[in-house]
Every structure is written in structure tokens, then in C-alpha cells.
Amino acid sequence: MHDEVTINISEERGNITILLVDAATEQDEIACWRDDDVADMVDAGFFTANKGKRALAESVVRYAEDIGLVAKYTDLVRVL
């Protein structure tokens, strides 16, 4: 889907964090959603939940592309 970003999805003790990171540097954060923000994005239909990390990561990238955070590409997303 997208080779210029890495999606880091971490779940710990009922908390979730989704980081969209520049793949070239692996350090430059493009966007971050945590807990209630993730729940709000799922409730609004922007993020896909309950279909696995891959589906969630793909929905995050689609959202980022749609709002212009990243350019649109069709390469693979790396999910960590």
C-alpha cells in the first residue's frame, strides 16, 4: 500500500497507540493516535477494527492519504 511510511501499532494493558512514521528515517513521526483518539476514529468509520492489525494499518494509511498527510501510493505497508 505505501512504502514511505511505517505503521507502529502497540497494545499494552488495554491501551493502544498507532504511530505513522517516515520509513526513511524510522524516527520522524507523521501522526499519532492514542486510546480515545483511536476509538473515536473507529467509531467515525475512519479506522477498521476487529479485522486484525493489517486491516487497521491499511485503514490508517488510507485515512492519512485522504487527508493529505502522505502522498497516495500502492506499495506495501510495513506493519510492526
ABEGO torsion letter per residue (X at the ends): XBAABBBBBBBBGGBBBBBBBBAAAGABBABBBBGAAAAAAAAAGABBBGAEAAAAAAAAAAAAAAAGABBBBABBBBBX
